[in-house]
Amino acid sequence: MAFKLFRKKRKNILPNVSVALSASEADSNLIDKRIFSVYEITRHIKNILKGDKELEDFYLRGEISTPKQYPSGHTYFTLKDEKSQISCVLFRRNAENIRFNLEHGMKVIIRGRIDVYEPRGDYSVIVEDIQPDGIGALNLAFIQLKNKLEKQGLFLNEHKKQLPQFPKTIGLISSLSGAVMHDVLNVLKRRYPLVKVLIVPTPVQGKEATNSIVDAITLINQREYNIDVIILARGGGSLEDLWCFNEESVARAIFQSRVPLISAIGHETDFTIADFVADYRAPTPSVAAEKATPDINELKKLINNFNERILNAIDNLIKINKSGLDQMASRPIFRRPLETIHAYYQKIDSFEYMLKAKISQSMSLKRKSLEISDSKLSALNPRAILERGYSIVMKGDKIIKSATEVKIDNNINVIFYKGELEAEVKKIKK
């Protein structure tokens, strides 16, 4: 809304001729009029606007342009349509109640009031509440967060953890009030009474629910509890009732859980962000309990089938071995054992005779070979040569083979077959 101040002009008597007022005439006109300061006129305009009841609390439809949030938490943007635009301010105290993010080009309906910023003479809309035009705020917030997390890959199947086939301990996160807790426990008791259940009572609606659910998931992931699978359960409700399961912090806690998590929130037609991130989404809490556990009756049938198959396998093995034993029993050694043993005795005697003959023949050959070798060694023995009258002459450690190897007066040793003597060379004959 724009304001202009108009001042009356004095009509010219003659065309194209300016009329000059005398100083006294101008002073008399000023005496009759109030002269505002800039601050006073701005304050006056502000009071006029504040005095308009329709501008104290009104609704405004338009398109958001260039929204900007400051570190203070305040958000400033322009709201425009085809013909005009107006500045808007969303203070932090009100922004905390807005579920969705303000985006450029978003069509909205604003509830607010007009205010004037006196230092600059600007007027703007102080936003008390803002809703998407044509779609609910919660629905828009849901879509925005879903698109964000989907782009970041939190919904991909490659991140889904496999549920254990035979869990030992199940962690149950839900409210103690209501039928959900009892329904889940009844199904677990009926299907798989062997399983242990760790219950973490948690509010699943209201302001405290979001942080409580995140804390419960974090707690139940501690290794000391040895949880194999988590069930996050709640009964049906409106979108607002289930909103804590659409919060980003809950979604990220589920994604970061090392323990597989089954979401069982609301009715079959209810979908939350938690369902998209969870490793498995069950349409109801009871179905979640069924998905988390095997049916003990089916296990009994399976065990009986295995038992029957094992017994059949053993029976077949016995039959096969019995057939083999029958074949062995039909052999002569089992039908006429004494005759077979006697035949083997004869073979042993024959082998013994042949072995002795072979050993005797081999020893005779070896003996002859040794005798020949002994004769050769005896013939080559130096003492045998000495025994025939020969002797060995040595000078020191050297055997003398020629007279030229000694000199007159050299001492030599003469070795005989029996004994030896020392001699001195007196004469050399060449």
C-alpha positions in Angstrom: 0.0 0.0 0.0 1.5 3.3 -1.1 0.8 6.8 0.3 1.3 10.1 -1.4 0.9 13.6 0.1 -0.7 16.2 -2.2 -0.3 20.0 -1.8 -2.7 22.4 -3.5 -1.3 24.6 -6.3 -2.3 28.2 -7.0 -3.9 28.5 -10.4 -2.0 30.7 -12.9 -3.9 33.7 -14.2 -2.0 33.8 -17.4 -0.9 30.8 -19.4 2.9 30.1 -19.2 3.3 32.8 -16.6 4.5 31.8 -13.2 2.9 33.5 -10.2 5.3 34.5 -7.5 3.9 34.7 -4.0 5.1 37.4 -1.8 7.0 36.4 1.4 4.1 37.7 3.5 1.5 35.7 1.5 3.7 32.5 1.8 4.1 33.0 5.5 0.3 33.4 6.0 -0.3 30.1 4.2 2.3 28.3 6.5 0.7 29.7 9.6 -2.6 27.9 8.6 -0.8 24.5 7.9 1.0 22.1 10.2 4.6 21.4 9.3 5.7 17.8 9.9 9.2 16.6 10.5 10.1 13.4 8.6 9.9 11.4 11.8 6.5 12.9 12.6 5.0 12.1 9.2 6.4 8.6 9.4 5.0 8.1 12.9 1.7 9.6 11.7 1.4 7.1 8.8 2.3 4.3 11.2 -0.4 5.3 13.6 -2.9 5.5 10.7 -2.0 2.0 9.6 -2.1 0.6 13.1 -5.5 2.2 13.6 -6.9 0.3 10.7 -8.5 -2.8 12.2 -8.3 -4.7 8.9 -4.5 -4.3 8.9 -4.0 -5.6 12.4 -4.7 -9.2 11.4 -5.3 -10.1 7.8 -4.6 -12.8 5.2 -2.5 -12.1 2.1 -2.0 -14.4 -1.0 1.1 -14.1 -3.2 4.3 -15.7 -4.4 7.5 -15.7 -2.4 10.5 -14.1 -4.0 14.2 -14.2 -2.8 13.7 -15.5 0.7 16.8 -15.1 3.0 17.3 -16.4 6.5 19.8 -14.7 8.7 21.9 -16.2 11.6 19.5 -14.5 14.0 16.7 -16.8 12.7 14.7 -14.1 11.1 13.7 -14.5 7.5 13.1 -11.7 5.0 11.4 -12.1 1.7 9.2 -10.3 -0.9 5.6 -11.3 -1.5 4.4 -10.4 -5.0 1.6 -10.9 -7.6 1.2 -9.8 -11.2 0.7 -6.1 -10.2 2.6 -5.4 -7.0 4.9 -6.6 -4.3 5.4 -6.0 -0.6 8.2 -6.8 1.9 7.6 -9.4 4.6 9.4 -10.3 7.8 9.2 -13.7 9.5 10.7 -13.4 13.0 12.4 -16.4 14.6 9.7 -16.9 17.2 7.1 -17.5 14.5 9.6 -19.3 12.1 10.0 -22.1 14.6 6.4 -23.0 14.1 6.7 -23.3 10.3 7.1 -26.9 9.3 8.3 -26.4 5.7 11.1 -24.4 4.1 10.3 -21.1 2.3 11.4 -21.4 -1.4 11.6 -18.9 -4.2 8.4 -19.0 -6.4 6.3 -20.8 -3.7 2.7 -19.7 -3.6 1.5 -19.1 0.0 -1.2 -17.5 2.1 0.2 -15.3 4.9 -1.5 -14.2 8.1 0.1 -11.1 9.4 -0.1 -7.4 10.2 1.3 -4.1 8.8 4.1 -2.4 10.5 6.3 0.6 9.6 10.0 0.8 10.1 10.4 4.4 11.1 14.1 5.0 10.4 13.7 4.2 6.7 10.0 5.0 6.3 9.4 1.4 5.0 6.3 -0.5 5.6 6.1 -4.3 5.6 4.1 -7.3 6.6 5.0 -8.9 10.0 4.2 -12.6 9.3 2.5 -14.4 12.1 1.8 -17.6 10.2 2.3 -18.9 6.6 0.6 -21.8 4.8 1.2 -23.2 1.3 -1.5 -22.1 -1.2 -3.3 -25.2 -2.4 -1.5 -27.8 -0.2 -1.2 -28.2 3.5 1.9 -27.1 5.4 2.6 -30.6 6.7 2.2 -32.2 3.3 4.6 -29.7 1.8 7.1 -30.3 4.6 6.8 -34.0 4.0 7.4 -33.7 0.3 10.4 -31.3 0.8 12.1 -33.6 3.3 11.3 -36.7 1.3 12.9 -35.2 -1.8 15.9 -34.0 0.1 16.6 -37.4 1.8 15.9 -39.3 -1.5 18.5 -37.2 -3.3 21.0 -38.0 -0.5 20.5 -41.7 -1.1 18.9 -42.6 2.3 16.1 -44.6 0.6 18.4 -46.8 -1.6 18.0 -50.5 -1.3 21.8 -50.9 -1.1 21.6 -49.4 2.4 18.9 -51.7 3.6 20.2 -54.2 6.2 19.0 -57.8 6.1 16.7 -59.0 8.9 18.1 -61.9 11.0 16.4 -65.2 10.4 16.5 -66.3 14.0 16.7 -63.3 16.3 17.6 -63.9 20.0 16.7 -60.4 21.2 14.3 -57.8 19.8 14.2 -54.1 20.7 10.7 -52.7 20.8 10.4 -48.9 20.7 6.8 -47.7 21.4 4.4 -46.2 23.9 3.4 -48.1 26.9 -0.2 -46.8 26.5 -2.4 -48.1 23.8 -2.8 -51.5 22.2 0.3 -51.5 20.0 2.7 -52.8 22.7 0.3 -55.6 23.7 -0.4 -56.6 20.1 3.3 -56.9 19.3 4.1 -58.9 22.4 1.2 -61.2 21.9 2.3 -62.0 18.3 5.9 -62.5 19.4 4.7 -64.8 22.2 2.5 -66.8 19.9 5.0 -67.1 17.0 8.4 -67.3 18.7 8.3 -67.6 22.5 12.1 -68.2 22.5 12.9 -64.6 21.7 13.7 -62.0 24.3 12.2 -58.5 24.1 13.9 -55.3 25.3 11.1 -52.6 25.6 12.1 -49.0 25.4 9.0 -46.9 26.4 8.9 -43.8 24.3 6.3 -41.1 23.5 5.3 -41.4 19.9 3.3 -38.2 19.6 3.9 -34.6 20.7 6.9 -32.2 21.0 9.0 -34.6 23.1 8.5 -37.6 20.8 11.1 -36.7 18.2 14.1 -36.5 20.6 12.8 -39.4 22.6 12.7 -41.7 19.5 16.2 -40.6 18.5 17.5 -41.3 22.0 15.8 -44.7 22.1 17.3 -45.8 18.7 20.7 -44.6 19.9 20.4 -46.4 23.2 19.2 -49.7 21.7 22.1 -49.7 19.3 24.6 -50.1 22.1 26.4 -53.4 21.8 25.9 -54.3 25.4 22.2 -55.0 24.7 23.0 -57.5 21.9 19.8 -56.5 19.9 19.3 -58.3 16.7 16.4 -56.3 15.2 14.4 -53.2 16.2 10.7 -52.7 15.9 9.6 -49.0 15.9 5.8 -49.1 16.3 2.8 -46.8 16.7 -0.9 -47.0 16.1 -2.8 -45.0 13.5 -3.4 -41.3 13.6 -3.6 -38.1 11.5 -0.6 -36.7 9.7 0.0 -34.3 12.6 -0.2 -37.2 15.1 2.4 -39.1 13.2 4.6 -36.1 12.5 7.5 -37.1 14.8 8.2 -40.0 12.3 8.6 -37.4 9.6 11.3 -35.4 11.3 14.8 -35.4 9.7 16.5 -36.3 13.0 14.5 -39.5 13.3 15.1 -40.4 9.7 18.9 -40.0 10.2 18.9 -42.0 13.4 17.2 -44.9 11.6 19.6 -44.6 8.7 22.6 -44.7 11.1 21.4 -47.6 13.1 23.7 -50.6 12.9 20.8 -52.8 14.0 18.2 -53.6 11.3 15.0 -51.7 12.0 11.4 -52.4 11.1 9.0 -49.5 11.0 5.3 -50.2 11.9 3.7 -46.8 12.0 0.0 -46.2 11.7 -2.3 -48.1 9.4 -1.5 -49.8 6.1 -2.2 -46.6 4.2 -0.1 -44.4 6.4 3.4 -43.6 5.0 6.0 -41.7 6.9 9.6 -40.7 6.2 10.7 -43.3 8.7 9.1 -46.0 6.5 11.2 -45.0 3.6 14.5 -45.1 5.6 13.7 -48.2 7.6 15.2 -51.5 6.5 11.7 -53.0 6.3 8.3 -51.3 6.4 5.4 -53.2 8.0 1.8 -52.1 7.4 0.9 -52.7 11.0 2.7 -53.4 14.3 1.4 -57.0 14.3 2.8 -57.6 10.8 6.1 -56.2 12.1 6.2 -58.8 14.8 5.5 -61.5 12.3 8.2 -60.2 10.0 10.8 -60.1 12.8 10.4 -63.7 13.9 9.9 -67.1 12.4 6.8 -69.1 13.3 7.7 -71.7 15.8 5.1 -74.1 14.5 6.7 -73.8 11.0 10.1 -74.4 12.6 8.7 -77.6 14.3 7.5 -78.8 10.9 10.8 -78.0 9.4 12.7 -79.8 12.1 10.4 -82.8 11.7 11.0 -82.8 8.0 14.7 -82.6 8.6 14.5 -85.4 11.1 12.5 -87.5 8.6 15.0 -86.8 5.9 17.9 -87.7 8.2 16.2 -91.0 9.2 15.6 -91.8 5.5 19.2 -91.0 4.7 20.4 -93.3 7.5 18.0 -96.0 6.4 19.3 -95.8 2.8 22.9 -95.8 4.1 22.2 -98.9 6.1 20.6 -100.6 3.1 23.6 -99.7 0.9 26.1 -100.9 3.5 24.0 -104.1 4.0 24.2 -104.8 0.3 27.9 -104.3 0.4 28.2 -106.6 3.5 26.1 -109.2 1.7 28.4 -109.1 -1.3 31.4 -109.4 1.0 29.7 -112.3 2.9 29.3 -114.1 -0.4 33.1 -114.2 -0.9 34.9 -117.5 -0.3 36.8 -116.1 2.7 33.5 -115.7 4.5 31.8 -118.8 3.1 34.8 -121.2 3.6 37.2 -119.3 5.9 39.3 -122.4 6.8 39.9 -123.4 3.2 40.8 -119.8 2.4 43.1 -119.5 5.3 44.8 -122.8 4.4 45.3 -121.6 0.9 46.9 -118.4 2.2 49.1 -120.5 4.5 50.3 -122.4 1.4 51.0 -119.2 -0.4 52.9 -117.9 2.7 55.0 -121.2 2.8 55.7 -120.8 -0.9 56.7 -117.2 -0.5 58.9 -118.1 2.4 60.7 -120.8 0.4 61.2 -118.5 -2.5 62.4 -115.7 -0.2 65.0 -117.9 1.5 66.3 -119.1 -1.9 66.6 -115.6 -3.1 68.3 -114.5 0.1 70.8 -117.5 -0.1 71.5 -116.9 -3.8 72.0 -113.2 -3.1 74.3 -113.8 -0.2 76.4 -116.3 -2.2 76.9 -113.8 -5.0 77.8 -111.1 -2.5 80.3 -113.5 -0.7 82.1 -114.2 -4.0 82.2 -110.6 -4.9 83.7 -109.8 -1.5 86.4 -112.5 -1.9 87.4 -111.1 -5.3 87.6 -107.6 -3.8 89.7 -109.0 -0.9 92.1 -110.7 -3.2 92.6 -107.5 -5.1 93.1 -105.4 -2.0 95.6 -108.0 -0.6 97.6 -107.9 -3.8 97.7 -104.1 -3.6 98.7 -104.1 0.1 102.2 -102.6 0.5 103.0 -105.0 3.4 102.4 -108.0 1.1 105.2 -106.6 -1.2 107.5 -106.1 1.8 106.7 -109.7 2.9 108.2 -110.8 -0.4 111.6 -109.2 0.5 111.2 -105.7 -0.7 111.9 -102.6 1.4 111.0 -98.9 1.4 113.7 -96.2 1.7 112.5 -92.9 3.1 114.2 -89.6 3.7 112.2 -87.9 6.3 108.6 -88.2 5.2 109.5 -88.7 1.6 109.8 -92.0 -0.2 113.1 -92.3 -2.1 112.5 -93.7 -5.6 115.9 -92.9 -7.1 119.5 -92.6 -6.0 119.7 -89.1 -7.3 117.3 -88.0 -4.6 120.0 -88.4 -1.8 123.5 -87.2 -1.2 126.5 -88.5 0.6 126.2 -88.4 4.4 122.3 -88.1 4.2 120.4 -90.1 6.8 117.8 -92.4 5.5 115.3 -94.9 6.9 114.9 -98.4 5.5 111.5 -100.1 6.2 111.3 -103.9 6.0 108.4 -106.3 6.4 109.5 -106.6 10.0 111.3 -103.6 11.5 113.3 -100.8 10.1 116.8 -99.3 10.3 118.5 -96.0 10.1 121.5 -95.7 7.7 123.9 -93.1 6.4 124.7 -92.8 2.7 128.4 -93.5 2.1 128.4 -94.0 -1.6 126.0 -93.4 -4.5 126.0 -95.6 -7.6 124.1 -94.2 -10.5 
